Amino acid sequence: MSEIESKINEILMEQDDSVNYEEEKHLIDDRILDSFAIISLISDLEEEFDVRINAVEMVPENFNSIKAMAAMIQRLQG
């Protein structure tokens, strides 16, 4: 797990530590993350990684897994 993925996992665990986020591939599709959790997550990711997540990035494909979120963060940092 990369450093970005580890930090994302920490952020997610602070929200709800009952989910094995490392294994989940459908956090949005399976409704593991609700709308409030997503809004909070976006805010935390923006603050932690000093990025701006625009509406165009707010699609399930970018939030279904830690790997997808890490790829989005790396793209936004680039």
C-alpha positions in Angstrom: 0.0 0.0 0.0 1.4 3.4 -1.0 1.7 6.3 1.4 -1.3 8.0 -0.2 -3.3 4.8 0.1 -2.3 4.4 3.8 -3.4 8.0 4.6 -6.7 7.5 2.7 -7.3 4.4 4.8 -6.6 6.3 8.0 -9.1 9.0 7.0 -11.7 6.4 6.2 -11.1 4.5 9.4 -11.7 7.7 11.4 -15.2 7.8 9.8 -16.1 4.2 10.3 -13.7 1.5 11.6 -16.0 -1.4 11.0 -15.2 -1.6 7.2 -12.1 -3.3 5.7 -11.4 -0.5 3.3 -8.3 -2.1 1.9 -10.4 -4.9 0.4 -13.5 -3.0 -0.7 -13.8 -2.2 -4.4 -17.4 -0.9 -4.4 -17.6 1.7 -1.6 -20.1 3.8 -3.5 -21.8 1.2 -5.6 -22.6 -0.9 -2.5 -23.5 2.2 -0.5 -20.9 1.6 2.2 -20.2 5.3 2.0 -23.3 7.5 2.3 -23.6 11.0 1.0 -22.6 12.6 4.3 -19.5 10.3 4.5 -18.6 11.3 1.0 -18.8 15.0 1.6 -16.7 14.6 4.8 -14.2 12.4 2.9 -13.8 14.9 0.1 -13.2 17.7 2.6 -10.6 15.5 4.4 -8.9 14.5 1.2 -8.7 18.1 0.0 -7.1 19.2 3.3 -4.7 16.3 3.7 -3.4 16.3 0.1 -3.7 20.0 -0.7 -5.9 19.4 -3.8 -9.2 20.7 -5.0 -11.7 18.0 -5.9 -14.1 19.5 -8.5 -17.6 18.3 -9.3 -16.3 16.6 -12.4 -14.2 14.3 -10.2 -17.1 13.4 -8.0 -18.1 10.2 -9.7 -18.3 6.7 -8.2 -15.3 5.4 -10.2 -13.1 7.8 -8.2 -14.4 6.8 -4.8 -15.2 3.1 -5.1 -11.8 2.0 -3.6 -8.7 3.3 -1.9 -6.8 2.7 -5.1 -9.2 4.7 -7.1 -9.0 7.6 -4.7 -5.2 7.5 -4.6 -5.1 7.6 -8.4 -7.4 10.6 -8.4 -5.2 12.4 -5.8 -2.1 11.7 -7.8 -3.7 13.0 -10.9 -4.9 16.2 -9.1 -1.4 16.7 -7.6 0.3 16.3 -11.0 
